[in-house]
Amino acid sequence: MTATPNRNYRFGIGVSLVLASFLAALGLIAVCTPNLGWGVVALVTLALWVGVPLLVLLLLAWVRYMVRERGHVPGRVHALMFLPTVLALLIVPLGHAPHSDVDTATGGSRAAIAETHINLSGNALWLDTSPYASTYSGAGPDLPMNGQTPERFVAFHRYPNAQSDADSAFPYDNARLKPGIEHYHYGAPPGGTGTRLPLLRRQPYPDTAALTRVWGTSGGPDIVHLYYHYAGHVEVAPALARLAGATEYELERSRVEGLVQFRTHNYGAAPIVRLEINGATLDIGDDAIAPIAASPAACTASNHATGVALLNLDQPLQVRWQTAAAPQEWHSARVQVPAFRQPQPLDGQSTLQRVLLYVLPDGTLAAERYVEVLTGDSRHAIKATGLPANAAAYATCGSANATYGEDAPAPLAD
């Protein structure tokens, strides 16, 4: 009996076919699932944890064959070991190309709209997730939204599709809420009908002209739409989204004037669910700013980033906030952010200003300013104005330098 030509290479060819089939399956899921959203993270994770080991095994088999045959491996074997994988990798770019052409021709937008919903109504809410919504896990949001836990927010991205483009049902246009939208339409619960409430717009969109050049051609800084659901109405406030690590890294070197990154230590009695500074709403994240227990309790919330804003820190800040305990009541205070006693910047000092706000039990505020001083690509020191005197009695979590934890760089004297 004559042996098959590929018999001596069947292990490598088998690994190649398994790898190609696996990558093809992931590619087809990516192409055929409309608006996959954060589900792409799961696909990338699978590709790394399964695809990479298979690729390594394939390369080892190929090297073994090359050594065994002294480089005289038939061309058909090379093709069978690598061509299926290459073809599988082409599924995603080839599959998305027709969609891009259609979107361009029809004027449709596939841009994801970031929404965060804060339920201050006390009622269970069926949020509008049409036509498609995706949380960070890739699944849809868990509905209804609980009205008894206002400190827990619901964050997701909403996507348009061809039908919503055709009937103009999607409420956004070019990542902005359309003019004339005056009501928030809730989804329908099982067996019921949807309701609507007046939708109020409290703030304009942030002026991002000074920031666009930092993002290059990616479309500018991200905007998140914050929806505050009260018993009789809904308020929407667009805000600059909190900075991702890579974006923060670029901004530290960008020389953008007036951009301030905030963190907040809440020493009040209730979680803070809404925060405004000089009339601009801050993106405080996916949950409320939890209260920090008084000393001698351990620090529990020292690292709560609370958004960015374009501000002049030489002027006092007017701060307003609402809490989960009294969501209809505004608390307000003015605070002067201290200036560095050494006004000249140090070599490598970041231009991204940082402010740590201290919300104190008596309803007053204190503030600490700090910046990072960099050496090349690494942080090596913090320049800070120090723990404010009126916050010292409550500062369970310490000063700004303590927010860096065990990896805190050396503090520099102001």
N, C-alpha and C positions, 0 to 999 in steps of 0.2 A: 504493500500500500504506500502511495506517495504522500509524504508529509505536506501539510498545508504550508504555503510560503511564509505565513506570519506566525507559525507555531512557536518559534523561539522568542517571539516578542509579545506574546499574548498578555502577559501581566501588565506591561507598560501601556499597551493599547487598551486594555480593560480599564486601567486607572484613568486614561485619557477620556474614555467614553463616560465614565462615572462623573468625572469633573465637568465635562461639557454638558451632560444632562442636568447636573445640579445648577450650573450657572445659567443654563437656558431656562430652567424653571424659575429662578429668581428674576431673570430678565423679563419673562412673560408676565410674571406677577406685577412687576414695576410698570410695564407698558399697558397692561390690560386693566389695572386697577385705577379708576379715575381719581385724581387728586389724592394720591397716596399719603401726602402730608408727612407726619412724623413716623409713619410706618416704614419709611425708607431707612430709619435707624435700625429697625429689626433686620431688614434685608442686608444692610452693610455688615451688621454683627454676624449674621449667618455666613456671609461671604468670607469674613475674616477667620472665623472659628472653624469652618469646614472647608472652604475653598482653598485657603492658603496651605493647610497641611496636605491636601490632595495635590496641590501644585508642587510642593516640595517633594512629595513621594514620586510624582511623575518625572521631575528633573533628576532625581536620584536614579530612577530606572533608566532614563535616557543616557546618563553618564555611564552607568554600568554596561549598557549595550555598546556604547562607543569604545569603552576600554576593552571589552571582550572581543569585539570584532575589529579592533585596531583601526577604528574610524571608518570601516567599510559597511556601515548600516545602510540598507536600501532606502532610496528616496521615498518609496511608498510608506515605509515605517515612520520616517520623520513626519510625513503628512498626516498619517493616522494618529500619531501621538500629540500633534499640536494644532492641526487645522480645525478639529471639532471645537476646541476651546476658543480659538480665535473667532470662529463663527458665532459661538454662543455669546461672546462679549460684544458682538456687533448688534445684538437684538435691541438693546436699550437705545443707542443713538439712532439706529434706523427706524425703530418703532416710534420715537418721539418726533422725528423730522416731519412726518405728515401732519401731526397735531399742531406743530409750530406754524406750518404753512397755513393751515385752516384758521388758526387764531389770528394771524396777521391779516388774512383776507377778510375775515368777518369783523375785525375790530374788537374781538373778545379779549378779555384779560384773564389770565390764569393766576394772577397774583393772589397769594394767600393774605387774608386780612386777619390780623391778630386781635382777638377780643378777650377781655377779662371781665367777668360778671361778678358783682358784689350784691348779695341778696340782703337788703335791709328792710324788706317788707314784712317779715314774719310769716310769710306764706310759702308753700311749695310752688316752684316755678318751672314751667316747661319752656325752656329757652328756645329761641329761633335758631336752628342749626341748618336751615335749608341753604342751598341744595345739598351741601356736604360739609361736615365739620370733623376735625381731627385734633385730638389732644397730643401731648408729647409722646405718648406711648403708641400712637398710630390708631388707636380706637376712638370712637366717638365719646363725647362727654357723658357722664353718668347723670341721668335725669330721672325724676325732677330734682331741681336744686333745693336743698334743704333750707327751710326758712328759720330753723331754730339754731343754726350754727353760722351766723353772719361772718365769723372770722375765717371761714373756709371759702375761698373763691373758686370759680370755675373758669379755667383758661383754655382756649382752643383757637384754632385757625379755621376760618370759613373760606370756602372756595366757590367761585362761580362755575357754571358749566354752559354748554351750548344752549340749553333750553332757557336758562336764566338770562343769558345774553339776548336771546330772541324775544322774550316777553318782558324784559327790563325789570324782572322781579328782584334781582339782586340789589341790595340797598346802597352799594358802593360803586363808585366810578373812579378809576385811576387811584385806587387806595384811599379815597376820600368819601365820606358819607354824602350821598346825593343831596342837593338842595331840595327843599320841599318835603323831606321826610319828617313828618310831624307826630308819628305814632310808632310805638314799638309793638310789633305783632308777635305774641307768644305762640308757641306751638300748641297743638291740640293734644291733651292727655288721652289715653286709651278710652274710647267710647264717648269722648267729649268733644267740645269745640274750642278753638283758640280764642283768646281775648286780646285786647289791645289797651294800651295806656298812652297818655300824652308823653311825647319824647322831647325833652328840653336840652338845648345845647348851651352849656355854660361857658365854654372857652373856645377861642379860635384854635386852629392848628398851630403847632409850634413853628416859629420861623427857623427853618433849617438851612437857609442860604449859606451861612458861615460854615456849615458842617459838610455840605455836599462834596466839596473837593476831597475830603478825607476818605469818603466812601468810593471815590472814583466813578466808574461806570456802573456800579451795582444799584444805582437808583436812589442813593441817599440814605440817611439814617432811618431806622425802623420806627414806625408809629404803631402804638397799640391803642385801641379804642376801649376805654374803661366805661362800663355800663353800671350805674348805681340804681338798683331797683328799690323804690320806696313803695309805700302802700298805695299811693294814688297816682304816681307818675314815675318816669324813668329819666335819669339824667345821663348824658353821654359826654365824656371828656377825652379828647385825643391827647396823648402824651408821648414824649420820647421814650422808647423802650429802654429797659435797663441794658447796660453794655455787656456784650459777650466778651470773653477773655481776649480773643484775638483783636476785636475792635478797640477795647481799652488799651491794648498794647500799642496799636497804631496811633491812638489819640494822645498817648503820652509823649509822642515825638512829633506831633503835627503842628504845634504852635497855634492851636485854636484858642482864641481869647474868650474868656467868659464862660467856658463850659465847666460845670461843677457837678461832681458826683457826691451824692448824699448817702450817709448811713444814719440810722436812728436808734438810740437807746431809749426805750419806753419804760420809764419808772413810774408811770401812772397806774391806775387801778384796772383799766380795761384795755382790750386790744384796740389798736388804731386801725380803722378800716378805710380811711380816706385822708389824704394829705395834700395840701396845696401850699405853694411858696410863691409869694408875689403874684397870686392869681393863676399860676400854672399848676396843673395837677401832676403829681409824680406817680410813676409806675412803681408801686411798692412791692410788686411780686404776685405770687399765686396764693398768698394768705396774708392775714393781718399782721401788724407789728405787735407781737405778743408782749405783755407786760413782764418786766424783770422783777423777780422777788427781791425784797430788801435784804440787806446784810443781816445775819451771816450766811444766808443761802448762797449757793453756788451760782455763778453766772450761767444763764440759760439762753440768751439771745444776743450775743455780742456781735454777730456778723450779718445783721439784716441790712442788705443793700436796699436803698429806697429811691432809686431812680436818679436821673440826671436832668439838668436844666441849664439854660443860658441865662446867667445872672451877673450883676455887678455886685461883688461882695464888699465893695467899699461903702455901700448903702445898707441901712438896717433891713433885715428880711421880715416881711409880714407873713406869718405862718398860721394856717388854719387847719384843723383836723376834726374828724368825727370818730367816735368810738362805737364798738359793738354794743355797749351798754345803753347808749342814748344816740341812735343813729340819725335822729332828726336835729340834734343839737350841735352847733358849731362851737368849738373852742378856738381861741385865737390868742396870739402873743407876738410881740416884736422882739427880735434878737439881733444884736450887732455881732457879726463874725469878727473875731479879733484879727488884726493884721500881724504879720511877722515883724519882729523888731529889727531884723536885718532884711531890708526890702530887696537888696540885690540878689538875683537868683544864683544858686550854686551851679558849678559845672555838672551837667547831667541831670539837673532838676526838671521833673516833669512839669509841663504847663497845664496838665489836667488837675484842677484844684479839687480838693476833697474837703468835705465838711461833715463832722459828726455832730448831730443834734441830740441834745439831752432833754427829753420831756420829763419834767419833774412833778412830784406828787401834788404840789400846790398849783399846778396849771401854768407855771412859768417855763421858760426855755433857757438853755445855755448852749453854746456852740464852741467847737474847737476846729481850727483849720489845720490841714496837714497836706503835705505833698511827698511823693517818693523821689529819692535821689538815686539815679541809675549809673551803673558802670557797664558800658556796652549793652548787653541784652539782659543784665541781671540787676535786681534791686539790691542796694547795699546799705541804705539808710532811710530813715524817716525824719523829715523836718516838720515839727508840729508846734503849735502855740501852747500846748499843755492842757491838762485837766482844768476846766473852769472852777473857780473857787466856790461858786454857789451850787455846783454839781458834786463836789467832793464828798458830801455827807451821804449821797445816794448811789454813787458810782460803783455798784457791785462789779460791773464788768470793766472797770478801769477806763483808761484814756484811749485815744485813737491808736496808739502804738500797740495796745493789748489786743486789738481786733485782728492782728496778724497771727495770733496764737503762738505756738512754740517756735515757729519759723520767723518770728518778728525780727526785722533787721535792727541794727543799732540805732537808737534815737540820737538826733543831732540837737545840740543846744540852740534855742532860737536866738 
